[in-house]
Amino acid sequence: MKVSDLTLGLLVLLGAVAVLLSSLEFSPIPGQAYGADTMPKAIGLVGLVLALTLIARALRAGERVPTVTRADWARQPRSLAVLALTLALIVAYIVFSDAVGFIPIATAILVVLMLALGVRPVTAILVAIVAAFLIQAAFGRLLLVPLPRNAFLSGLW
């Protein structure tokens, strides 16, 4: 997909405004100069500057109408099928991850996606298993973000 600078600038502007408006609802932490709203406001302001820069650059270059064109790969039915599969697997993760646990469902999702993209089965399975455990370790141990666990696998660590 090819997106013009004007289109991208307008989309980033909408996102930045949304982030800034949503950050106004966060309450400050008493006794501190910063609170829960600090990072969203900073991200929103950076997005705002980026958006205005993109829009100004596009207007200077003579763009007057936002445009979006599909690239050649996006016109192929196989690419659209893989995109639909990816969205379906995201929904499956949301629905089943609490019951199944992160590692089994992440492994299954990665295997299915890699097979759909033409990776050899043995490679897909090995990479999916290693990736699922690495992601679990990165989020669970390093970042302290709890990922869903099922009863069987929770005893492994």
C-alpha positions as a Markdown table, in Angstrom:
| # | Residue | x | y | z |
|---|---|---|---|---|
| 1 | Met | 0.0 | 0.0 | 0.0 |
| 2 | Lys | 1.3 | 3.4 | -0.9 |
| 3 | Val | 0.1 | 6.3 | 1.3 |
| 4 | Ser | 0.9 | 9.9 | 0.5 |
| 5 | Asp | 2.6 | 12.1 | 3.0 |
| 6 | Leu | -0.6 | 14.2 | 3.3 |
| 7 | Thr | -2.7 | 11.1 | 4.1 |
| 8 | Leu | -0.2 | 9.8 | 6.5 |
| 9 | Gly | 0.1 | 13.2 | 8.2 |
| 10 | Leu | -3.6 | 13.5 | 8.6 |
| 11 | Leu | -3.8 | 10.0 | 10.1 |
| 12 | Val | -1.0 | 10.7 | 12.5 |
| 13 | Leu | -2.6 | 14.0 | 13.4 |
| 14 | Leu | -5.9 | 12.1 | 14.3 |
| 15 | Gly | -4.0 | 9.6 | 16.4 |
| 16 | Ala | -1.9 | 12.3 | 18.2 |
| 17 | Val | -5.1 | 14.3 | 19.0 |
| 18 | Ala | -6.8 | 11.1 | 20.3 |
| 19 | Val | -3.8 | 10.2 | 22.5 |
| 20 | Leu | -3.6 | 13.8 | 23.9 |
| 21 | Leu | -7.3 | 13.9 | 24.6 |
| 22 | Ser | -7.3 | 10.5 | 26.3 |
| 23 | Ser | -4.3 | 11.5 | 28.4 |
| 24 | Leu | -6.3 | 14.4 | 29.9 |
| 25 | Glu | -8.4 | 11.8 | 31.8 |
| 26 | Phe | -5.4 | 10.3 | 33.7 |
| 27 | Ser | -5.0 | 11.5 | 37.2 |
| 28 | Pro | -1.7 | 13.0 | 38.5 |
| 29 | Ile | 0.2 | 11.3 | 41.2 |
| 30 | Pro | 0.1 | 13.4 | 44.4 |
| 31 | Gly | 3.5 | 14.9 | 45.3 |
| 32 | Gln | 5.2 | 14.1 | 42.0 |
| 33 | Ala | 5.9 | 16.3 | 39.0 |
| 34 | Tyr | 4.8 | 13.6 | 36.6 |
| 35 | Gly | 2.1 | 11.0 | 36.6 |
| 36 | Ala | 0.3 | 8.5 | 34.4 |
| 37 | Asp | -0.4 | 11.2 | 31.8 |
| 38 | Thr | 3.3 | 12.1 | 31.2 |
| 39 | Met | 4.2 | 9.4 | 28.6 |
| 40 | Pro | 0.9 | 9.6 | 26.6 |
| 41 | Lys | 1.2 | 13.4 | 26.5 |
| 42 | Ala | 4.8 | 13.1 | 25.3 |
| 43 | Ile | 3.9 | 10.6 | 22.7 |
| 44 | Gly | 1.0 | 12.7 | 21.6 |
| 45 | Leu | 3.1 | 15.8 | 21.3 |
| 46 | Val | 5.8 | 14.0 | 19.3 |
| 47 | Gly | 3.0 | 12.6 | 17.0 |
| 48 | Leu | 1.6 | 16.1 | 16.6 |
| 49 | Val | 4.9 | 17.5 | 15.6 |
| 50 | Leu | 5.5 | 14.6 | 13.2 |
| 51 | Ala | 2.0 | 15.0 | 11.7 |
| 52 | Leu | 2.4 | 18.8 | 11.2 |
| 53 | Thr | 5.8 | 18.2 | 9.6 |
| 54 | Leu | 4.4 | 15.6 | 7.2 |
| 55 | Ile | 1.4 | 17.8 | 6.2 |
| 56 | Ala | 3.6 | 20.9 | 5.7 |
| 57 | Arg | 6.0 | 18.9 | 3.5 |
| 58 | Ala | 3.2 | 17.4 | 1.5 |
| 59 | Leu | 1.6 | 20.9 | 0.9 |
| 60 | Arg | 5.0 | 22.4 | -0.1 |
| 61 | Ala | 5.4 | 19.5 | -2.6 |
| 62 | Gly | 2.0 | 20.4 | -4.2 |
| 63 | Glu | -0.1 | 17.6 | -2.7 |
| 64 | Arg | -3.7 | 18.8 | -2.2 |
| 65 | Val | -5.7 | 15.5 | -2.0 |
| 66 | Pro | -4.9 | 12.7 | 0.4 |
| 67 | Thr | -4.3 | 9.5 | -1.6 |
| 68 | Val | -4.0 | 5.8 | -0.9 |
| 69 | Thr | -3.1 | 3.3 | -3.6 |
| 70 | Arg | -2.7 | -0.5 | -3.3 |
| 71 | Ala | 0.6 | -1.9 | -4.2 |
| 72 | Asp | 0.8 | -4.8 | -6.6 |
| 73 | Trp | 1.2 | -7.4 | -3.8 |
| 74 | Ala | -2.0 | -6.2 | -2.1 |
| 75 | Arg | -4.0 | -7.0 | -5.3 |
| 76 | Gln | -3.2 | -10.7 | -5.2 |
| 77 | Pro | -5.8 | -13.0 | -3.7 |
| 78 | Arg | -3.2 | -15.0 | -1.8 |
| 79 | Ser | -2.0 | -11.9 | 0.1 |
| 80 | Leu | -5.5 | -11.0 | 1.0 |
| 81 | Ala | -6.1 | -14.5 | 2.3 |
| 82 | Val | -3.0 | -14.4 | 4.5 |
| 83 | Leu | -4.1 | -11.0 | 5.8 |
| 84 | Ala | -7.6 | -12.5 | 6.6 |
| 85 | Leu | -5.9 | -15.5 | 8.3 |
| 86 | Thr | -3.7 | -13.1 | 10.4 |
| 87 | Leu | -6.7 | -11.2 | 11.6 |
| 88 | Ala | -8.6 | -14.5 | 12.4 |
| 89 | Leu | -5.6 | -15.8 | 14.4 |
| 90 | Ile | -5.5 | -12.5 | 16.4 |
| 91 | Val | -9.1 | -13.0 | 17.3 |
| 92 | Ala | -8.4 | -16.7 | 18.1 |
| 93 | Tyr | -5.6 | -15.5 | 20.5 |
| 94 | Ile | -7.9 | -13.1 | 22.2 |
| 95 | Val | -10.6 | -15.7 | 22.6 |
| 96 | Phe | -8.6 | -18.7 | 23.6 |
| 97 | Ser | -5.4 | -17.5 | 25.2 |
| 98 | Asp | -6.7 | -17.5 | 28.8 |
| 99 | Ala | -8.0 | -21.1 | 28.5 |
| 100 | Val | -5.1 | -22.5 | 26.5 |
| 101 | Gly | -2.2 | -20.4 | 27.7 |
| 102 | Phe | 0.3 | -18.3 | 25.9 |
| 103 | Ile | 3.0 | -20.8 | 24.8 |
| 104 | Pro | 0.6 | -23.4 | 23.2 |
| 105 | Ile | -1.5 | -20.8 | 21.4 |
| 106 | Ala | 1.5 | -18.6 | 20.3 |
| 107 | Thr | 3.3 | -21.7 | 19.0 |
| 108 | Ala | 0.2 | -22.8 | 17.0 |
| 109 | Ile | -0.4 | -19.3 | 15.6 |
| 110 | Leu | 3.2 | -18.9 | 14.6 |
| 111 | Val | 3.2 | -22.3 | 12.9 |
| 112 | Val | 0.0 | -21.6 | 11.0 |
| 113 | Leu | 1.3 | -18.2 | 9.8 |
| 114 | Met | 4.7 | -19.5 | 8.8 |
| 115 | Leu | 3.1 | -22.4 | 6.9 |
| 116 | Ala | 0.7 | -20.0 | 5.1 |
| 117 | Leu | 3.8 | -17.9 | 4.1 |
| 118 | Gly | 5.6 | -20.9 | 2.7 |
| 119 | Val | 8.0 | -21.8 | 5.4 |
| 120 | Arg | 8.9 | -25.5 | 5.5 |
| 121 | Pro | 7.0 | -27.4 | 8.2 |
| 122 | Val | 10.0 | -28.5 | 10.3 |
| 123 | Thr | 11.5 | -25.0 | 10.3 |
| 124 | Ala | 8.1 | -23.5 | 11.1 |
| 125 | Ile | 7.6 | -25.8 | 14.1 |
| 126 | Leu | 11.1 | -25.3 | 15.5 |
| 127 | Val | 11.1 | -21.5 | 15.1 |
| 128 | Ala | 7.6 | -21.2 | 16.6 |
| 129 | Ile | 8.5 | -23.2 | 19.7 |
| 130 | Val | 11.7 | -21.2 | 20.3 |
| 131 | Ala | 10.0 | -17.9 | 19.6 |
| 132 | Ala | 7.1 | -18.6 | 21.9 |
| 133 | Phe | 9.5 | -19.5 | 24.8 |
| 134 | Leu | 11.7 | -16.4 | 24.1 |
| 135 | Ile | 8.6 | -14.1 | 24.0 |
| 136 | Gln | 7.3 | -15.7 | 27.3 |
| 137 | Ala | 10.7 | -15.1 | 28.9 |
| 138 | Ala | 11.0 | -11.6 | 27.6 |
| 139 | Phe | 7.6 | -10.5 | 28.7 |
| 140 | Gly | 7.2 | -12.6 | 31.8 |
| 141 | Arg | 10.6 | -12.3 | 33.4 |
| 142 | Leu | 12.3 | -9.2 | 31.9 |
| 143 | Leu | 9.3 | -6.9 | 31.5 |
| 144 | Leu | 7.2 | -8.4 | 34.2 |
| 145 | Val | 4.1 | -8.5 | 31.9 |
| 146 | Pro | 2.0 | -11.5 | 32.8 |
| 147 | Leu | 1.0 | -13.6 | 29.9 |
| 148 | Pro | -1.8 | -16.2 | 30.0 |
| 149 | Arg | -0.8 | -19.6 | 31.4 |
| 150 | Asn | -2.7 | -22.9 | 31.5 |
| 151 | Ala | -2.6 | -25.2 | 34.4 |
| 152 | Phe | -0.2 | -27.8 | 32.8 |
| 153 | Leu | 2.5 | -25.4 | 31.7 |
| 154 | Ser | 2.4 | -23.1 | 34.8 |
| 155 | Gly | 4.3 | -25.9 | 36.7 |
| 156 | Leu | 7.2 | -25.8 | 34.2 |
| 157 | Trp | 8.5 | -22.5 | 35.7 |
